[in-house]
């Protein structure tokens, strides 16, 4: 494009941005000057500022995904003062609108003026679909109706079926028949832990598949799924007792082994404990501030900081954190306070964190804004009503996503922060800590915190004994 033509088309663009584009005119791709000029013409017609353009302005400027991608690249490179957060949200929506699966012939690129729904089969607050049984023997399938009708949560049933699917996949490699009982549970537990078996089927040797090498605690969970299937499905008492015996053996073995979590917590203590978490939150926010607001990396970094901030205030399980929605579990009051209340996926009980600390609310505001001006935070919350607080869509990320991001930033999984909070309470006041921890962590029963209760009792006794010794020394 000739210089005089380019200058004429960019007449309505701010001078600084116009000069940058003209200086780089020889390197600009085809259509770059035209789309940028059209964008600023739309802003002027709508009375919007470059610091906070709306999604509608990007839609009015770009008729296709490729045009939007070009506009975002040009603005990011030559007009950093333009906020591109809404443009990125529009581009994410265009990704979701792309046709799924393999198609014959050339498909037309999706346009950006199509209405964006919540996704097929993903209504607001809808629970994830329960997995279907895979490769189950007929004897196992006969017990399934009882498991599905069991008086336990849907998430627990889904977890059991997924674990049983894993066990069923291993059956061709086992030397024993698929009849539920002690022998099958033992063979499965050995295979899960990666132990070599003396009498394996020839097919297993030919395939050369090795065990997964998981620990006894995890293996006990897989066998426990078979126990639930047998218990609720009406398995014979003798066979059920055999399954339970193997599960109990694995649980005892797990209790004798040191937990990796302990070493992770100790390493975090050496770095400063909660002080290190605060440093990581600050680091993530500083890093996000240096990244273009519309890039996925910046959004992920702000989300990680928000997850850590909420975990300091109220440590929740990763599956619950992944499912929270704005305006439902997480609510922002017009005055700026954030409140958190949710039903736990594991226990089904309600957990109420009340009003979150102001510092946590500030991190949440930064996360929600995604680079937009601070004055738009309440407008942004209203626009995201019912949407997932991490993905900003009706579809949440995978349940492990929050824990994976925390692990990448802090070096420990999200669940360890629940243990850290409990440990701080135990050291602060071991006498009252058990009841406080039970409320903080949302334990469904007293038995759920028995191990920690015993540790608190031991710590309290040690403190009392130290007080007695100090008195005797005086």
N, C-alpha and C positions, 0 to 999 in steps of 0.2 A: 504494500500500500504506500502511495506517495505521501510525503511529509505534509503537504498542504491538505490533502484529503483526511489524513489521520488527525491533524490539528482541528479541522472543522468538525469532525465527528466527536471529538473529545471536548468540545467547547463547554458542555455542561458539567464536566468533571472537575472537582477541586484542583486548583493549580498544582499543588505538590504532586498529587497522583498523576495528573496529566503530564507533567514534566518527566516523571519517572518512566511512564509508558513511552513517551516520545523518544527518550534516550535509548530505550531498549527495543525500539520499533523493528530493527532489522532481525532481532532474535525471536520476536513474538510469533506464535503459531497463527494460522489462518483463523479469522473470526474473533481474535482476542480483543482487539480495539472495539469492534462493534458490540460485543456482548457487555463489555465494561461500560461503554457509553449508554447502552440501553438500561443497564442496572441503575446508574445514577439518575437517568431520566425518570425511571419508575419511582425511585426514592423521592425525587422532587415533586412528582405528581401526587404522591401519597403523603407528603409532608413528614417523612421519616428522616432520622439522622443516621449517618454512617456508623455511629457507635452502637446502634441498636436497631438494625433492619429486621423486619418481621419475615416470617416464613412466606407470607403472601407475596412479598416483594421479590423473593427468589423465584417463586412460582410464576409470577407475571413476566419475569425476565427470561426464563429458560423453559423451552417447550420440550426438552428431552434431557435424559440423564447425562449424555455426553456434553451437552451445552453447559449444564450445571457444573460438571467436573471442570470444564475449561474455565468458567467464571471463578470458581473457588481457587483454582491454582493461580490465576492471574492476580486476584485480590490478595491472596496470601503473600505472594512474592512482591508485588508492587504497591499494595495498599494495606499495610499491616494495621492501620488505624480503623479499618472496617471490621466489625464484629461478625464472624462467620458461623456462630453457633447454630442459628436457625437454618442456615444453608446446609450444615452438616446433618441436622435432623431430617431435612428434606431428602438428602441423598441416602441416608439410612432407610428411609421409607421407600425410596425407589429400588433399593436392593431387595427389600422384602416383597416388592411388587413384581420382581422378575419371575418369569415362568419357571416352574420346577420340573426337573427330569429332563430326559433327552428328547429333542424335538427333531422332526424331519424337515430339512430345508432351512432357509434363513428366516429368523424371527425378527419382527420389528422391535426396535428398542422401546422399552416402556416409557410412556409419557409421564409427566409430573403433575398433570391436572386431574389424575384419577383420584377419587375419594379413597382415603386410607382407612381400612377397617381394623379391627383388632386381631385379625387372623382367623383362619378357619379352625373351628373347634376350640377356641381360646377365649371364652367369655370372661368377663371380669370376675376374679376370685375363683375361677374354676380350678379344681384340683387336677394334678397330672394324672393321666390315664394309667391304670394299674397294668403292669406287664402281664403278658399271656404266658402260660406254661410252655416250655420248650423242651422237647425230647424226653418227656416224662414217661416212664413205664405205665402200663394200664393200672397196676396196683396203686401207684401214686395218684393217678388221675381220679381214682375212685374216692380218695380222701379229700379232694379239692373242695367239693361243695361245703363240707364242714368248716374248712379254713375260711372260705369266703363269708360264711355266716357267723363267724366267731365274733364275740363281743369285744373286739379290739379295734384300734383306729385303722382307717384305710391306709395310712402310710406304713403301718406295721405289716399289714397284709401284703402290700406291694413289696416291702423289703424282704419278707419271707419268700415270696414267689421268686424274686430275683435271685436270692441265695440258693433256692432249690434248683433253679435253672442251671446255676453254676455246678451244683452237685450232679445234676443229670448229664451235663456235658462230659463228666469224668467217667461215667459208667462203662463205656467201651474199653477203657484202659484198666479196669479193676479185675481182679482175679475171682471175685465172689459174685453171686447173682444179685439182682437188684431188690431183693426182698428186704424191707426195712427191718432193722434190728441191730444188735450189738456189732456183729461182724462187718456189716456194710458201713456203719458209722465209723468204725475203727479204720477200715480201709480208706474211706474218704478223708478222714482226719490225717492219716499218714501221707496220703497223696497231696493234700493241701499244704502240709508242712515240708514237702519235698523229700520225704524219707524214701530210700530205695526199698522195694518190696521183693522178697525172695521168690515168690511164685506169681509172676505176672503173666498175663495172656500173651501169646506170641504177637498178636496185633499191636499190643502196647510197646513191645520191644522194637518192632519194625518201625513204628511211628517215631520212636525215640523221644517222645514228649516228656519233659522233666516236670517235676512238681513246681508249684508256684513259690514255695518257700515262705509262706506267710507264718506268722506267729501263732502260738496256741490260743491266745485270746481271740484272734480273728477266726481261727478254725472252730472255736467253740460257738461262735455266732452262726456259722454255716450249719453245724450240727443242730444248733438250737432251732433253726428254721425247720429242719426235719422233725424235731420234737413237737413243734407247734402244729405241723401238718398232721402228725400222728395223734396228738392229743385232741385236736378239734375235729379230726376226721373219723375218729373212732377206731384207731389202731388197737390191736390186741394188747392187753396189759403187759405181757411178758416182753413183747417186741418194743413197746414204748419204754419200759424200764431199761432195756438194753441201750436204746438211744440216749436216755438220760444219764446212764452210767458213763458213757464216753464223753458226753458234754461236761459232766462234773469232773472227770479226770483232766480234761483240757483246762477247765477253770482253775483247778488246784495247781496245775502246772504253770499257768499264767501268773498266779499269785506269787509263786516262788521265784519267777524271773524278774529282774529289775526292769522297770518301765523306762522306755526311751524318753518319755515325757519328763521324767525327773531330771535327766541330764539337760534337756532343752530348757527347762525352767531355771536350773542352776546357772546355765550360760547366760540367760536373760538377766538374772540377778546380778551377775558379775558386770554386766553392762549398765546396770542402774535400775532395772525393773521398769516401773512405770515411767521413770524419767527417760529411759531409752525409747519407750513407746511414744512419748510426747515429742522427742527429737525426730523420730521417724515421721510422725504426722506433719511436723513443720517442714521436714525435708521434702515430703511428697507434695505439699502445697506450694513450696518454693519451686519445685521442679515443674509443676503444672503451670505456674505463672510464666515460665519461660517457653512453654510450648504453645503452638497455635490452638486457640480455644476449640476450633472445629475438628481437630485431629482426634482420632480414637485414643491415642496414647494419653493425651491430656485428660480425657474423660475418665479413663481407667485409673489414672493417678489420683484424681480428685475423689473417685469412688473409694479407692483404697484408704485414703485419709479419713473419709467419712465412716467407713466400717470400723476402723481402729478407734475413732473418737467415740462412737456409740458403744463399742466394746468396753472402753474405760468406764463409761457411765453405767452400762448394763450389759454384761457379757451374755450373749445368747448363742444358741446352737447355729451352725452354719446353714442348715436347711431352713430354719426360721428366718434368719437374716436375708437369705436369698429371696424369700417370698413376700416380704413386707411391701405394702403399697402406700403411696402418698394419698393422704386424705382418709385412709382406712386405718392401718396400724400406725403409721407415722402421720401426725397431724400438726400443721403449723398454724398457730393462732395469728390473727392480724397484728397483734402487738409484737410478734416476733418469737414467742415461745414455741418450742417443739414438744409434743407429747408422744409417748410410745406405749402402746398396749396391743398385745397379740395373743392368739391362741397357739400354744406350743404344739408342734407337729408330733413330738414323741409322746407326750403325756395327754394331750387334749385339754390341758388346763390353761386358764387365762393367766397371763403374766403382765403386770402393770408396772411400768417403770415411772409413770407419772411424768412430770415436767422434766425434760432433760436439762443438764447444766447449760448455762448461757454460752460457755466456750464451745460445747458440743454443737449447740444450735448454730453458732457462727460457721463452723466447718460444714454443717449440713447446708447452710445458705450458699456457701461457695460451691459446693457440689451441685446443688440444684441449678444455680445460675449458669454454670458452664461458661464463664467469661462474659456474661451479659452484665449490664449495669446493675448495681446493688438495688436501685429503686424498683427494679422489675421483679424482685424475688417473690412477692405475694402474687403478682400476675402469673409468674411462672408456675407456682404451686397450684393455682386454680386451673391452669391449662393442663396440668399433669394429674388431675384428680383421678384416682382409680388406677393409675399406671404404676408399674414396678419402680421402686425407688432407685434401683441400680441401672436397669436397662432403659428406663423411661418409656417403656412400651408395655402392652398388656401381657407380654410373654416374659417371664423371669429368666435369668440365667440359670445354669445348672446349680444344683444345691451345693456343690463343692466350690463354686466360683469364689465366694467371699473368702473361704479358707485358703484357697490357692493364692489369691492376691495378697493376703496378709502374710502368708509364708514367704512369698517372693520379696516382700518389703521388709519384714521383721525377722525372718529366719525360723519362725515357729508357726504351726497351724493355728487357726482361730480358736479352736476348742481349748488350747493351752491357756488362753487368757481367762477362761473360767477357773481353771486351777490356780492361776496366779492370783486372781481376786480372792479366792478362798484361802490361799496361803497367807496373804496379807492380813485378812481378818483373823486368822488363827494366831498369828504372831502378835497382833494388836491386843486382842482380848479373847484368849482361848476358852474362857468360861461361857461366854455368850455367843461365840462364833458359830457353833453348829446350827442354831436356829436361824441366825442371820444369813448364813450361807445357804441353808435350805430354801429360804425365801428368795434370796438373790438369784440363785441358779435355777429355781423353779422345779425342785425335786417333787415328784408326785407323792412319794411315800417317805416315811421315816427311814425305812430300810435302805433307800437309795443313797443316803448319806452316812450309813453306819461306819464305813471305813474311815471317813473323814472325822466323824464324831469321836471315834476311838483315838485318832491322832490328836484331836483337840484336848481330850481328856489327859493324854500323856503329856502334852505341852503344859497344860495347867498344873499338873502334878510337879513337873520339873520346875516351874516358876515358884510354886509354893515351897518346894524343897530348898531352892536357892534362897528364898526369903528366910527360911528357918536357919539355914547355915550362916547367913549374914548376921542374924540375931545372936546366934551362939558365938560367933567370932567377936562380937562386941562385948 
